[in-house]
Amino acid sequence: MAFTLRSFATVLVLLASAASAQQKIAFGDLNQDTSLPVQVQADQLAVNNADGSAVFSGNVVVTQGKMKLAAGEVRVAYGAAQTDIRELVASGGVVVTNLGDAAEAREAVYTIESGVIVLSGDVLLTQGGSAMAGQKLTINLKDGTGVMDGRVTTTFVPGGN
């Protein structure tokens, strides 16, 4: 089979569109137990009983098992019972780490029940010496996978991740 310039151009277009659409990744090399307790540390806490929310601000660190989320501010939305955390919305220099992997973004939304974290805005994922950047990273903590969306740029280290 002859490899023509036209078929080469078609392959390049397909590769470029695949890279700009989404890239599947692994995150943290483990399945996170989303039923583990969530611990939050911060400089300040403001609670609003009327709408069932709380805002942690200043050097916020949220941990659950081996996963850690750090941000300038984290808004907590409680469930109907007001005892269950339904969702965490982090903003201001968000960093999520899980074992040796780290993801940075402008904001993140962690839905506790589904175990899904969606990071958005100038996302940078580092895994060992490899790095990947995009506009949105969806991490499923229950199965340890993720999908990077947007204009995806990847740097691989030979022999690395």
N, C-alpha and C positions, 0 to 999 in steps of 0.2 A: 504494500500500500504506500503510495507516494504521499509525503507530508508537504502540502502546498502552503504557500503564504496565506491563502484564504483560510485554510483549516487552522493554521497557527494563530491567526487573528481571532478566529472564533473561540479557540481555547483561551486566549488571553482575556477576551470579553467575559467568558463564563467564569474564569477565576476571579476577575475583578468584581463582578457582580456578587459572587459568593462571599468574597471578603468584605464587601460593603454591607451585605445583608446581615449576617450573624455568624458567630463562631462559637461552637460548643467547647466547653472547658470542664475540668474537674476543679473542685475547690476544697482544700483542706484535707484531702485524702482520708476522710472519714465520714460516716453518717452521723450527723448531729442529733442527739436526743432532744427534740423540741418540747418534751414534757418536763425537762429539768427546770429548777427554779431560775428566775431571772433576777439578777442582783444589779442595782443601779447605785452609782456613787456620783455626786455632783456638789458644786459649791452652794447651790440654791435649789429649792423646790417650791413651786407655787401650785396649789390645788384649787380646782374649780368644781365644787360639788354640783352646781347647777347643770353643767353639761357633761359631767363625768370624765374630766380630763385632768392631767397634771403636766407641768412643764418643769423639767430638770434643766438647769443652765449652769454654765461655767465648768469646764474640765469634766464633762460627763463621760463616764465609763460604764458600759453595760456588759455584763458577762452572763453567759449561759453555757455551762460545761466548758469546753475548750475554745468556744467562740467568744471573741471580744469585739465590741463596737465602741469607738470613741468619737465624740463630736462636741461642738460648742453648745448645742442645745438638743434636747430630745423631748418631744411631746408624746405623752402616753394617752392612749384612748382605751378606756376600760369597757368590758362587756356589760351586758344587761344586769348581771349580778353585782357589779361594781367591785368584785373581788378578783376577777380574771382580767389580765391584760390582753386586749384584742390586737392592738397595733402600736408600734413605736415609729415615730417619724423623726429622723435625725437630720440636722442641718449644721453647717458651719464646720468645714474641714472634717468630713466623715472618713473614718478609717475602720475597716472590718478586717479582723485577722482570725485565722483558723489554722492552727499548727504553723507551718512555714509559709502559708499563703497570706497575702495582704491585698486588699482592694481599697482604693481611695476614690472619693467622689464629692460633689457638692452637697448632695442629699441622699438619704436612704429611707425606705419604708420597709419595716419588718413586720409581716403579718404572722403572729405567733402560731395560730392554729395550723396554718398551711406549711409553716416552716420556710417561707419564701422571703428573701430580701431582694428588693429592687433598688439598685444604686443608679443614680442618674447625674449627668453633668460632668464632663471631663473625667471619665472613669479611667483609672489606671490599675491594672491587676499585675502583681508580681508574684512569680512562683520560682523560687531559687534565683538563677541568673536570667530567667526568661521574663519578658514583659509583654503585656497586651493593653492597648488603649482603645476606647470607643466612647459612645455617648450613653449607653445603658447596659448594665450588667444585672441579669436576673439569676440569683443563686438559690437553688433548692437545697436546703440544709438536710432534708430527710434522705436524699440519695447522693448528696455530695457533688452535684453537678451544677453547671451554670451555662448561660448563653450570653454572649456579648453581641450587642446590636449597634448599628450606626456605622460610621466609617471606621472599620476595624484595622488597626495597625498592630502587627505582631513582630517581636524580636525573639528569636530562638537561639539558645546557646547549644551548639553541637554537643550531643551526649547528655544534655540536661533535660528539663521537662518538655 
